[in-house]
Amino acid sequence: MKLEIITPDKVLFTGEVNLIQLPGTMGSFEIMKNHAPIISSLEKGRVKIKDKDDKVSFIEINGGTLQVENNNILILTD
């Protein structure tokens, strides 16, 4: 899956991932390969990213919007 995390000022992350865990409005949730299309609001919190080599990293966000379609994940955040 291709993940992009973008703020108005810069790109925080771009790359291939196996899994991401997100702070959703109704609680934490995960996106894995072949996830159904979804648009969701995000709360302030930590995004957990597991890259294609299974290395885990974290990015703090202040909320935002998520779009998933055809294994492309786009996060727009502050």
Secondary structure, 3 states (H helix, E strand, C coil): CEEEEECCCCEEEEEEEEEEEEEECCEEEEEECCCCCEEEEEEEEEEEEEECCCCEEEEEEEEEEEEEECCEEEEEEC
